[in-house]
Amino acid sequence: MKALDIHQILRKLPHRYPFLLVDRVLEIEAGKRIRALKNVTMNEPFFGGHFPNRPVMPGVLMLEALAQAAAVLSFETLGEEPDENTIYYFAAADGVRFKRPVEPGDQLQLDVTLDRMKVGIFKFTAAASVNGEVAVEAQLTCTRRKIV
């Protein structure tokens, strides 16, 4: 198993601030699983409005963080890095369950397992947790496309 730092993540994902939601990859096994981190800070731009008196990370962004970790796993599994002709889409989220709020100061652990892949379609089981407590879990579908 290997780890990836932010520079290696930036080569695998096209996202940039403020939408890059993976800070570090702790473990990655190509074709199997990834464990990554998202450090949640008060400086996140969404906290100004979600919610001003009780800042909570939006659930859709927790799902996006999981999808970004899944993208890193996909590209690692394929042994490639995306280029300007590669788009990786978050296609579906099934069985989504939010179990606890995520607040500034939390460290979101992203655990994603590749269930299957076929013809550029990837299916994953994913969960994000804080201190061992699950915050969200879901089945994710992502797709990789080459544009011409």
Secondary structure as the mmCIF struct_conf table of DSSP 4:
data_model
#
loop_
_struct_conf.conf_type_id
_struct_conf.id
_struct_conf.beg_label_comp_id
_struct_conf.beg_label_asym_id
_struct_conf.beg_label_seq_id
_struct_conf.end_label_comp_id
_struct_conf.end_label_asym_id
_struct_conf.end_label_seq_id
STRN STRN1 LYS A 2 LEU A 4
HELX_RH_AL_P HELX_RH_AL_P1 ILE A 6 LYS A 12
TURN_TY1_P TURN_TY1_P1 TYR A 17 PRO A 18
BEND BEND1 PHE A 19 PHE A 19
STRN STRN2 ARG A 24 GLU A 29
TURN_TY1_P TURN_TY1_P2 ALA A 30 LYS A 32
STRN STRN3 ARG A 33 ASN A 39
TURN_TY1_P TURN_TY1_P3 MET A 42 ASN A 43
HELX_RH_3T_P HELX_RH_3T_P1 PRO A 45 GLY A 48
TURN_TY1_P TURN_TY1_P4 GLY A 49 GLY A 49
BEND BEND2 HIS A 50 HIS A 50
TURN_TY1_P TURN_TY1_P5 PRO A 52 ASN A 53
BEND BEND3 ARG A 54 ARG A 54
HELX_RH_AL_P HELX_RH_AL_P2 GLY A 59 LEU A 78
TURN_TY1_P TURN_TY1_P6 GLY A 79 GLY A 79
TURN_TY1_P TURN_TY1_P7 GLU A 84 ASN A 85
STRN STRN4 THR A 86 PHE A 98
BEND BEND4 ARG A 100 ARG A 100
TURN_TY1_P TURN_TY1_P8 PRO A 104 GLY A 105
STRN STRN5 GLN A 107 LYS A 118
TURN_TY1_P TURN_TY1_P9 VAL A 119 GLY A 120
STRN STRN6 ILE A 121 VAL A 130
TURN_TY1_P TURN_TY1_P10 ASN A 131 GLY A 132
STRN STRN7 GLU A 133 LYS A 146
#
